[in-house]
Amino acid sequence: METVEFTQMKDGTREDYELLHELEAPYLEGTARRLLGELARQGVETLSGYKISRLEHGLQSATRAYREGADVDWVVSALLHDIGDGLAPQNHDKFAAEILRPFVREECTWVVEQHGLFQSYYYGHFHGWDRNARDTFRDHPSYQACVDFCARWDQSSFDPNYDTEPLEFFANMVEEVFARKAYDPDVIQAGVTRGMPALEVA
């Protein structure tokens, strides 16, 4: 395998860095595959105590989003919102948001980044926490989207009897999102707030 000449980055040449840039492209193209692999791993190595695995929770969240007519940014965000549980359990929400940030709408990233705090509305008082701490962000344009994300897709997705789509169902969506040009302004849509898809009233 071809490698650079340097052992300290300060000694690298133009040729070294051109080589690294060339080798980076196929590695970047594998991002979606690695994320899908990490999700699959969470079906085996998972937090105990819940009725379903972390993989199943992500799949169930994404399935609910998809069935409610959410766009691909929301569906992939729902699928990956807890992907940090294994590697960053103390700040899993921030971890997941940073993975998504270059490739989805700013609104979706913000919701994933804050969902841990917003989700504590359902259990924080049992630990002596302020369950309404989310209200710190009440004036944020995506506040309601985060409330809805947690209510409709996150806190409700621990049901072993829910008819959940398999990981393969979402693979092309993950590939689509992570094939985008990173930080494309047309994708990020800074300052745009669409909110969650409207629920159909029966």
C-alpha positions as CSV (number, residue, x, y, z in Angstrom):
1,M,0.0,0.0,0.0
2,E,1.3,3.4,-0.9
3,T,1.9,5.7,2.0
4,V,3.2,9.2,2.8
5,E,6.8,9.8,3.6
6,F,6.3,11.8,6.8
7,T,6.1,10.7,10.4
8,Q,5.0,14.1,11.5
9,M,2.5,16.1,9.6
10,K,4.6,19.3,9.7
11,D,7.1,17.5,7.4
12,G,4.6,16.5,4.8
13,T,5.0,17.5,1.2
14,R,2.5,18.6,-1.5
15,E,2.8,15.1,-3.0
16,D,2.1,13.5,0.4
17,Y,-1.1,15.5,0.9
18,E,-2.3,15.0,-2.7
19,L,-1.9,11.3,-2.1
20,L,-4.0,11.5,1.1
21,H,-6.6,13.5,-0.7
22,E,-6.8,10.9,-3.4
23,L,-7.1,8.1,-0.9
24,E,-9.7,9.9,1.1
25,A,-12.4,9.8,-1.6
26,P,-13.1,6.1,-1.5
27,Y,-13.0,6.1,2.3
28,L,-15.6,8.9,2.4
29,E,-17.8,6.9,0.0
30,G,-17.9,4.2,2.6
31,T,-19.4,6.3,5.3
32,A,-23.0,5.0,4.8
33,R,-21.8,1.4,4.9
34,R,-19.9,2.0,8.1
35,L,-22.9,3.6,9.7
36,L,-25.1,0.8,8.7
37,G,-22.5,-1.6,10.2
38,E,-22.6,0.3,13.5
39,L,-26.4,0.1,13.6
40,A,-26.2,-3.6,13.0
41,R,-23.7,-4.0,15.8
42,Q,-26.2,-2.3,18.1
43,G,-28.6,-5.2,17.5
44,V,-26.0,-7.4,19.3
45,E,-24.2,-5.1,21.7
46,T,-26.8,-3.0,23.4
47,L,-28.0,-1.3,26.5
48,S,-29.8,-3.8,28.8
49,G,-33.2,-3.4,30.5
50,Y,-35.2,-2.3,27.5
51,K,-37.6,-4.7,25.7
52,I,-35.8,-4.1,22.4
53,S,-32.2,-3.4,21.2
54,R,-30.8,0.0,20.3
55,L,-30.9,-1.1,16.7
56,E,-34.6,-2.0,17.0
57,H,-35.3,1.4,18.6
58,G,-33.6,3.2,15.8
59,L,-35.5,1.1,13.2
60,Q,-38.8,1.6,14.9
61,S,-38.2,5.4,15.2
62,A,-37.4,5.6,11.5
63,T,-40.3,3.3,10.5
64,R,-42.7,5.6,12.4
65,A,-41.2,8.7,10.6
66,Y,-41.4,7.0,7.2
67,R,-45.0,5.9,7.7
68,E,-46.0,9.4,8.7
69,G,-44.7,10.7,5.4
70,A,-41.5,12.3,6.7
71,D,-38.8,13.2,4.1
72,V,-35.5,11.4,3.9
73,D,-33.7,13.9,6.1
74,W,-36.1,13.2,9.0
75,V,-36.2,9.4,8.4
76,V,-32.4,9.1,8.4
77,S,-32.2,11.4,11.4
78,A,-34.7,9.2,13.3
79,L,-32.7,6.1,12.3
80,L,-29.4,7.5,13.5
81,H,-30.5,9.6,16.4
82,D,-29.1,7.2,19.0
83,I,-26.2,5.8,17.1
84,G,-23.9,7.4,19.7
85,D,-25.2,5.2,22.5
86,G,-22.3,2.7,22.1
87,L,-19.4,5.1,21.7
88,A,-20.6,8.3,23.5
89,P,-23.2,7.2,26.0
90,Q,-22.9,10.4,28.0
91,N,-23.5,12.7,25.0
92,H,-25.0,10.4,22.4
93,D,-27.2,13.1,21.1
94,K,-24.3,15.5,20.2
95,F,-22.4,12.6,18.7
96,A,-25.2,11.7,16.4
97,A,-25.8,15.3,15.4
98,E,-22.2,15.8,14.4
99,I,-22.4,12.7,12.1
100,L,-25.5,14.1,10.5
101,R,-24.6,17.8,10.4
102,P,-22.9,17.9,7.0
103,F,-25.6,16.0,5.2
104,V,-29.1,16.9,6.4
105,R,-31.1,20.1,7.1
106,E,-30.0,22.2,10.0
107,E,-33.4,21.7,11.6
108,C,-33.0,18.0,11.7
109,T,-29.5,18.3,13.1
110,W,-30.7,20.6,15.9
111,V,-33.5,18.3,16.8
112,V,-31.1,15.3,17.1
113,E,-28.6,17.4,19.0
114,Q,-31.2,18.4,21.6
115,H,-33.4,15.3,21.7
116,G,-31.7,13.9,24.8
117,L,-32.7,16.9,26.8
118,F,-36.2,17.0,25.3
119,Q,-36.6,13.3,25.9
120,S,-35.9,13.7,29.6
121,Y,-39.4,15.3,29.8
122,Y,-40.7,11.7,30.1
123,Y,-38.4,10.5,32.9
124,G,-36.3,13.3,34.3
125,H,-38.5,13.9,37.4
126,F,-37.8,10.3,38.5
127,H,-34.1,11.3,38.9
128,G,-34.8,14.7,40.5
129,W,-34.2,16.6,37.3
130,D,-36.3,19.4,35.9
131,R,-38.4,17.6,33.3
132,N,-39.2,21.0,31.7
133,A,-35.6,21.9,31.1
134,R,-36.4,21.8,27.4
135,D,-38.3,25.0,27.9
136,T,-35.0,26.8,27.9
137,F,-35.3,26.5,24.1
138,R,-39.0,27.5,23.9
139,D,-38.2,30.4,21.6
140,H,-36.1,28.4,19.2
141,P,-37.7,27.9,15.8
142,S,-37.3,24.1,16.0
143,Y,-38.5,23.7,19.6
144,Q,-41.9,22.2,18.5
145,A,-40.2,19.9,16.0
146,C,-38.1,18.5,18.8
147,V,-41.1,18.1,21.1
148,D,-42.9,16.3,18.3
149,F,-39.8,14.2,17.3
150,C,-39.6,12.9,20.9
151,A,-43.3,12.4,21.3
152,R,-44.1,10.7,18.0
153,W,-40.9,8.9,17.0
154,D,-38.5,8.5,20.0
155,Q,-40.4,7.9,23.3
156,S,-43.0,5.8,21.6
157,S,-40.5,3.4,19.9
158,F,-39.7,0.8,22.5
159,D,-42.5,-1.7,21.5
160,P,-41.4,-5.2,20.6
161,N,-44.7,-5.8,18.9
162,Y,-44.5,-2.9,16.5
163,D,-44.3,-3.9,12.8
164,T,-40.8,-2.4,12.2
165,E,-39.1,-2.3,8.8
166,P,-35.7,-4.0,8.7
167,L,-32.4,-2.2,8.4
168,E,-32.2,-3.2,4.7
169,F,-35.3,-1.1,4.1
170,F,-33.5,2.1,5.0
171,A,-30.1,1.3,3.5
172,N,-30.7,3.2,0.3
173,M,-31.9,6.2,2.2
174,V,-28.7,6.3,4.3
175,E,-26.6,5.9,1.1
176,E,-28.5,8.8,-0.5
177,V,-28.0,11.1,2.4
178,F,-24.3,10.4,2.9
179,A,-23.6,10.6,-0.8
180,R,-24.5,14.3,-0.7
181,K,-21.8,17.0,-0.9
182,A,-20.9,17.8,2.7
183,Y,-22.2,21.2,3.9
184,D,-24.0,22.0,0.7
185,P,-26.1,25.1,1.5
186,D,-29.0,23.8,-0.6
187,V,-29.1,20.7,1.7
188,I,-28.3,22.4,5.0
189,Q,-30.9,25.1,4.5
190,A,-29.7,27.2,7.4
191,G,-32.5,29.0,9.1
192,V,-35.3,27.1,7.4
193,T,-37.9,25.5,9.7
194,R,-40.3,23.1,8.1
195,G,-41.4,21.3,11.2
196,M,-42.6,17.8,11.4
197,P,-45.0,16.3,8.8
198,A,-48.6,16.9,9.8
199,L,-50.5,14.0,11.3
200,E,-53.5,13.0,9.3
201,V,-56.7,13.4,11.3
202,A,-58.9,10.3,10.9
